[in-house]
Amino acid sequence: MFYTPSEVSRVIAKVIGISARNAVAATTAYDPTCGSGSLLLKVAAEAGKHITLEGQEKDVTTAGLARMNMILHNFPTANILSGNTLAAPKFKDGELLRTYDYVVANPPFSDKTWSTGLTPSADPFQRFQWGEPPAKQGDYAYLLHIIRSLKSTGRGACILPHGVLFRGGAEAVIRTQLIRSGYLKGIIGLPANLFYGTGIPACILVLDKNNAAARKGVFMIDASKGFIKDGNKNRLRERDLHQIVDVFTNAETHPGYSRLVPHDEIAKNDFNLNLPRYIDTQEAEDIQDIGGHLRGGIPTRDIDALGDYWTICPELRAALFKPNRPDYDDLVVEAAQIKATIHGHPQFAAFIAGLEAHFAKWRKAAAVSLRELKLDCLPKEVIHAESEQLLAHAEGQPLIDPYAVYQHLMDYWSETMQDDCYIIAADGWVAKTARILETDKKGKTRDKGWTCDLVPKPLIVARYFAKEQAAIEEQQAALDVTIASLAELEEEHGSEEGLLGALDKIAKTEVSSRLKEIKNDKDAKDDAAILQQWLNFNTEEFDLKRAIREADAALDKLAHDKYPKLTQAEIQTLVVDDKWLTALAIAVRSELDRVSQTLTSRIQLLAERYANTLPELIGELECLSSRVDKHLHKMGFMS
């Protein structure tokens, strides 16, 4: 089998619908190809209590690993058995397969040995009544086992290769029966190169026997484009996971992403479930307009396509465009002024200000709740509450992708905020400094200074010692000017024939010695001035560097001595306001900037595309060609 990425396991555990609200101690969950048990543990985590877990794994060593995994995750009563699930299922009630409330699985893709030790036509458990899977394609064999292992109201999910959606022959017969049964609730298409061990795209088939006879369609999601590159593999982001689960749970229709496909429509396609037949994920073609290229003007349809912006800022369109002729418009500002016109328009400025004010409300509420974190708080619950509130706050806002905003918080959580919350959970609101000790290869330990993970030094400096930091920055700026002046002087006079280049080495000792030699030579007055100028710059550089070192050391001591004096309220302000929410405000602002950048870049592209008509370009070409001919004639290459 292929290793199941954690994020895919989370999707499966959520889309089958198990939760703390509907799970009880008697709830049962089963994985017929459980591997190391990760899927079962994700299901248990969603249940929020000790439900009954059972699993079977063909590989004896992996089954042992699964048992250990269950113990480590506080599920010592989980029953994991080894053996071939298809040929010799271990979980039975009498002579029948045991049935469960939930069944999840990531079986081996296209198992070519699935029927080893098994005679499908004489299967004692009647798993193949809908048909026998191909001898070299075992995907449906596992799916049929799952269906047989579900209670009459059971739910399940299985990861399979995309081929099960459209392959013909015996699989098409089984697929037809699966659809007609109503058991297939949904299909979630996943990105390619997601699983370790294979690069092919996979999908999740979601099963639900409850009220199956009344089901009129299959809910499909094509999430194949929602991922991020992670080394040589693809990975689902937090935003991708949340969107998949939200859309599936609420059966939301989103063009190019999801829809409920009626059984009648599937039947017209010969029960082929290939997602591109039902969900068009192709981006709309950016059509070149012949009329615009021949006669000028920007096609009105391209401007109409930006209708979401004009709905919010109806007067902005008139500030950018005017009619040219039917179906074409002209840009009324210079291309270089497009961005300034958009940003400076009162309606657009009011729209951005409104969004900023809207997110400021979330920031204010978050500041209150985050200050309430206490010793022994649960960081996972903290981020769940804060991220859900941010997502809900972003939903419904025009031109904003709420899941993109959500992802910013989850990224910052992963990078910084998570570690901070665990520090608070362990120690409370305490800012402790620690020495940075490094040991070299010889075993000698060196003190490299100090640090504080929860409240880094820059936060202390910015809030309490801004003047001292500004003074250092002024000195640094002066040092940069001096270094640049020195480099310019050396470049001007440092060649082999130059005054400085003639020295054995451009250094203070050499320059001072040469200056002493020519000090009383009236003919070398200019040379002496250059050498003296170099010495002045060199001295100034040395003095500034020393002053900066001393000021840095003094500021470092001020900052270090400030930590023991910090009150809990001050630490909370530094961490919540100055660190967390400031970083998140910058991230949210980037989403607002994206709104204007998208509009600006699109209008600039259209303006450039239709800036010159074809007759104008032909005329320019003829003019340039004529000039070239004249030059060639003068040069004697043309008669």
N, C-alpha and C positions, 0 to 999 in steps of 0.2 A: 504494500500500500504506500501511498504518498503522504508525507508529513503534512498535516493540516495546519496552515498558518493560524495563529491565535485569533486574528481579526475575523477570519472566516468562521471559526468555531463560535465566536460571539454572535455573528449574524444568524447562524443556525439556531443557537439557543434562544434567540429573541423571536425569530419568525415562527417558531412552532407554538409560541404563545404561552409558554410556561412562565409563571411568576409567583411571587409570594402570596398574591391574592387568591390564586386558584390551586396552589400546591398544598398537599397535606402529607402527613407521615406515610400514608398508604399509597401515595403517588409512585408510579413505577416508570423507570426509564431504562432503555436497553440500546446497546450498540453491538451489532453482530460482527463487526470488524473493528474492534475498539482500539487497536494499536496500543499506545501508552496511556490511553484513557482520557485524553484532553477534552474530547467532545462531551463525554459523560460529565466531567467535572464542570464544564461550562454550563451544562444544563442544570446541574445541582446548584451552581452559583446563582443562576437566575431564579431557581425555586426558593432560595433563601432559607432552606431548612433541610434536615436529613431525610431525603426521600430514598426509596429503594433503587439502587443502581446495580445493573447486571450487564456483563459484557463477555464476548468471546473473541479470542484472538488466535489465529492459526500458528503464529511463531511462538514457541515456548518461552524463549528469552524475553520477547516483547511483552508477553502476557505477565511474566514475572515483574517486569518493569511497571506495568499498569497496576499490579497489586500494591507495589511499593508506593506508587504515585497516589493511590487512594488513601493509604495510611498517612502519608505525609500531608495530605490535604484534609485530614480529619474525617475520612470516610472508611474506617476500618471494616465496616460491615458490608462494603461493596463486594459483590460476588463476581470475580473475574476467572473464567475458565479458558483453558487452551484447547484448540481443536479446529477442524475444518467446519465452518458454520454451515455451508451448503450440503456437504456430504454427511456430516454427523453433528447436527445442532444439539447443544448440551442443555438448553433451557426448554424443558417440556413439562406439560401437565398431563401425565399419563402418556398416551400415544400421540397427543396433539402438541403443536407448538404453543409455548406459553405466549400470551398476548399482553401488551403493555399500553400504558397511557401515552408514552412518547418513545419514539424510536429514531435514532440519529445514526448516520454512518458516512464514512468516507472509504468505500471499498476500493480495491485495486482497479485502476482504469483498464477496461478491455481485457479482463483476465482470460488468458487463453487456456487455462487449465481448470476452469471453474467446475467442469463436470467430472473431474477425476474422483472415482469412488462413488459416483452417483448415476442412477438411471432416471433421467428426467421424466420419461413417460410412465415410470412406475414409482414416482415419488410418493412415499407414504404420507406426506404432509400436504399433498395436492397444491403445491405452490405454482405449478406450471399449467394451470387450467386455461389460461389465456394464450398459451403457446410456449414453445421451447425456444429459448434464445439460441443464436448461432453458436456452433461449437467453439469458435475462436473469439467470441465477443460475450463476456460474462456480465456486462453491465446490468442488463435487465434481470439476470438471475438473482442478483443481490437485491434489486428493487422489488421483485416479486416476493422474496423472502421477507423484506421489511413490511410489505403490505399484509402478508399473512400473519405477521407478528404484532399487528396493531389491533387494539380492541375496536369494538364497533363505533366508538366515539374517539378513537385514538388519533394522534397527530404525529407526523414524522417529517424528516428532511434528509435528503441523500445527495452527496456531491458526486456528480458523474460527468464524463466528457461530453462536449457539445454534440457529438455524433448520435447520442441517444435521441436527440430531438428530430433528426431527419433521416437517419439510415433506413433503408428499405428492407425487403425480405421479411424474415420472421420477426424482426424488431418492429417493423411497421404494423404488423398484426397485433402485437402486444400493446404497442402505443395506442392503437385505435381503441382497444378494450379499456386501457387505462383512462383515456379521455371520456369515453362513454360511461364509465363507472362513476364519474364525478369525484373520484378520490384525489385527482390532481388539482390542488388548489392554486398553485402558482409556480412560476419558473423565474429564477434570478440568474441572468447571465453575468459571469464574472470576467475580469480582465485575463488576458493571456499571461503566461510566465509568472503565475502567482504561487504555484505549488513547487516545493522542492522535489526534484525527481522527474519532473516533466515540465515542458514549456507550453503545452497545449492549453487552450482556454477550457474552462469547466463551467458548470452551472449547478445551481441548487434546485432540486425538485422538491417542492413542499407538498406534503400529503395531508389530507384531512378527511377522515371517514364520517365525521359528524355532519349530518344533513347533506350527505353527498348527492343523494337523488335529486335534490332541489337545486344543485349548483348548475348555473347556466353558462359558465365560461371559465377561462383560465387567466389569472392575473399575471401579466408578464412584465418583467423589469429587465432592461438591457443596461447593466452597469459596467459594461466593458471598457468605458473610457474614463472611469473614475478611479484613478490610482496615482501613485508617485513612484518614481524609480528609486530603488534601494539597492545599490551595488549592481549585481547582474540580474536581480529579480525585480518584480513589481510588487507593490504593497498597497493595500487599501488604507487610506487615511481615516482619521476619526470622522471627518465630515462625510466620507463615502459610506462608512458603516451606519452612521446616524440617518443619512438620507435613505439608504436602502430600507432600513427597518421602519422608518416613519412612513415612507411611501407604501410599503407592503402592508403594514398594519392598518393604515387608513384607506388603502385601496385608492390612492390618489392618481389621477391621470395627468401626466406631464408629457407634452409632445416631444418625441425623440428620446423618451426615457421609459415611460411606463403607460400601460393601459390594460383594461379588462377586455380580453378577446373572447367573444361569444363562441360557443361550441359550433354553431352553424357556420361561422366564418372559418373555423379550423377544418370542419368537414369539407368545405369547398376547396380547401387546399390539400385534400387527401390525407388529412390528419397529420400533416407535416407541421412540426412545432418550431422550425428554425426561426429564431427571433427576428432577423432582418425582414422576414415576410410580413411581420406585424408592426414592427417598430422601426421607423426610418431614423437612423442616427447620423445620416450624412448631413454635413453642413450645407446650407443653401449656397448654390453657385453664385459667385459675384459676377454678374453678367456685364460684359462690355457693350455699351450702347453705340451702334453705328451712327445713329442720328446725332448724338452728342459729339462724336469724333469728326463727323463731316461738317456740321454747322455750328458747333459749340453749344454750351449750356450743359448743366448737370441734370440728368433725368430726374423728374419729380418723384418717380417711384422709389429711387434710392433715398431721397430725402424723407418720403413718407415712411420708409422702413425704420426711421429713427423716431417713430411715433410716440414711444414711451417717454422720450425727452420732451417732445412738444406738448404732451398731455400735462406734464408738470410745469413746463415753462412755455406756455403758448405764444408769448410775445418774443421769445428768443429766436424762433424761426424767422420772423420778419426782420429781426436785427441782423440776420446772417444771409438771407436770400431774398431775391425779388424775381418776379416772373420774367421770362425771356420770350417764350412763345408757348403754345399749348404743349403740356407735358415736359417742359424744360424750364429750369430756373438758373439764375446767375448768382454767384457769390458777390455780396455787396461790400465786403471788406477784403483787404489784402490778405494773402495766405499767411503772412507772418503775424497778422493780427487776430487770427481765429481764436487762439487760446485766450488772449487778453479780452476779446469780445465776450466769450462764453463766461469767463470768470468774473468779468466786470458787470455782467447783466444783472439787474436787481432781482429778477425772478430766480435765476440760477443761484445767486448768492444767498437769497432767502431760503432756497431749498437746502443747500449745504448747511446753512446755519441751523435750520430746523432739524436736520439729521444729527448734527453735533449736539444740539440741546437734548434730543431724544436719547442719545447714548450717554449723555452726562447724567441723566436720571438713573440709568442702570449703574453707572459708576458710583453715584452717591449711595444708592441702596447697597451695592456690593461692599463699599467701604464700611458700612455699618455692620453687615453680617460677618465680614472677614475679621473685624476687630473682636468679634465675639468668640473666635477660636480659642480653645482652652487646652490645657494639658490632657493628653489621652484622647484628643479629637481623632476622628477617622478621616484621613485625607481623601480616600476614595469617595466618601459621602460628600465631602466638601466640594470636590471638583464636579461631582455629578449635579449638586444643587446649583452651583454658580454657573456652570456651562448651560444647564437647561434654562436658567433664567435669562442668560444672555441670548440664547437661541430664540426663545419666545419673544424677547424684546426686539430682536432684529427682524422677525417674521412680519410680513405685511408692509415693510418699508419699501417704497418704490426704488427700483434700479439697484437695490442691494441684494446680494446673495447671502441669505442668513447663514447658510452652511459655511461660507467662506469666513464670515465673522467668527463663527463657532470654532473653526479650525485654528484661527489665530490664538484663541485662548488655550486650546488643547496643545498647540505647539509650545506656547510659553509654559504651560503646566509641565510638559515633558522636559523642557530645557532647564527650568529654574524653580518654578513655583512648587512643584511636587516635593523637591528636596527641602524647601523651606517649611512646608506644612508638616513634614515628618519631624523636622527639628523642633517645631512648636509642639507637636504631639508628644515628643519625648522630654523636652526641657521647659516648655512654656515660652512666654515672651521674654527670653533672656538672650542678650547679645554677648557672647563669649568670644574673646580673642584667643588665638592659639599661635604658637611659634611655628614657623615653617622650617623644618629640619631636613636636610638632604645628606645622605651618606654616599660618598664616592666609592670607587672600586677598591680603594685601599682601606675602606672601613672608617675613614675619617668623616666625622659629622660636622656640617656647616650650618650655621643659623642664617637663613635667607630672609629674615624679617618675620612679619606676623600677618595674620588674616582673620577675617570673621565671615563665615558663610552666610549667616542670616542677614547681617547688616554690613555690607562691604564698605571699605574705607571711603570710596568716592561719595557715598550717600552722606556720611558724617561730614565730610569736607564741604559738600555742596550746601548743606543746611546750616552748619555752624561756623565754617571757616572760609566763606566765600571770598572775603577780602584778601586773606593770605594767599589763596589759590590764584586770585586775579593778579596779585603782585608777582607771583612766580611766572605766570603766563606772560606778563609784560616783559620780565627779564628774558624769558625764552624767546619772545619775539625780537628783542634787541640782539640776542645772541645769534638768531637766524640771519639778521641783517648783517651783522659783523662777519659771520662765516661766509656769507654770499659775497661781501665786499672783498674779503681776503682771497676767495677763489677767483674772483674777477681780476684782481691785481696779479695773481700768480699766472692766470691764463694769458694776460696781456704781456707780461715780461718774463714768462717762464720758458720760452723757446730756447733753442741752442744758442741763438744770437742775442737773446735777451739778457737783461741785467741779472735777473734771478736764475735764469737757465745756466749762466756761467758758473754758478756756485756748485760745489761738490754735492751739496744737499740743501734744499730750501728748509732751513731750520733756524731757530733763534740764535744759536751759537754762531753759525756760518754768516748769517745776516749781520749780527753785531760786529763780528770780526772784520767783515768787509767794510762796514760803515766807519769803523775806527780807522781803517787804512786810508780812506778817501776824505775824511772829515775836513782836513785843512786844504784840500785840493779844490781851488776855485773852479777849475774846468769840470769837476765832477759834482757840481752843486745839484744838478737835476737828479743824478743817480743817488746822491745822498738823500734827497727828499723822498724818492721812491722807497729806498731802504727803510727810512725812518717811518714812512707811512705803513709799511709792512709790519714793523715792530710795534707800532701803535695798535694796529688791528690784532696782532698776536697777543699783546698784553691785555687788550680789552676782552678778547675771547677767553683768555685764562681767568680773568677776574670775574666775568659773568658766569662761567661754569662753576667756579668756586662759590659764588654767591647763591647760585641756584641749588647747589648741593646742600649748602648750609640751610637755606630756606626750606628745602624739601625735608631735611632732617628735623627741623623745628616743627614743620606742619605735621610730619609723621608722629612726633611725640604728642602734639596737641590732640590729634585724632585718637591716638592710642589711649591717652589719659581721659578722654571724654567717655569712653565706653562704660566704666564702672559707675559713672554719674547719671547715666541714662535712666529715666523712669520708664515704667511699662507703657505709659501713654506715648512717650516719645519714641520708643521702639516700634510701637504699633503704627505711628505716623510715618516713620522712616520706611518700614516694610510695606505697609498697605498702600499708602499714598505715593511715596517717593519711588518705591521700587516696583511693586506689582501693577498698580493701576496706571502709573505713568507709562510703563512699557505697553500695557494693553491699549491705552489711549492712542499711542503712536501707531499700533497695529490697526486699530479701527480707522484711524485717519487715513491709512494707506488704502483702505477700501473706498473711502469717500473720494480720494484722489483718483482711484481707478475709474470711478463714474465719469469724471470730467475728462480723463485721458482717453477713454474709449470714444466719447463723442468727438473730442478734438481730433484724434488721429483719423477717425473715419471721414470727417469733413475735409481734412487736409488731403487725404488720399483721393477723394472725389474731385477736389479742386485741381490737384496735380494731373489727374487722369484726363480731364477735359479742358485743361488750360489752353492748349493749342489745337486748332482744327486741322484736319488733314490737308486742306488747300494751303493753309499757312505753312505747314511743315514741308509740303512739296515746293512752295515758293522759296522757302529758306534753303532747301536742298539745291534747287536750281541756281540760286544766287551763289552759294558756296561752290557749286560745280563750275560755274562760269569763272569765278575767281581763280580756281585751280587751273582751269584751261589757259587763262591768260598768263599765269606764272610759267606753265609748261611751255607756252609759245615763246615767251621771252628767253627761256633757257634753251630753246632750239630743239625741244623734243616733239613739237607739233608744228606742222606746216601751215 
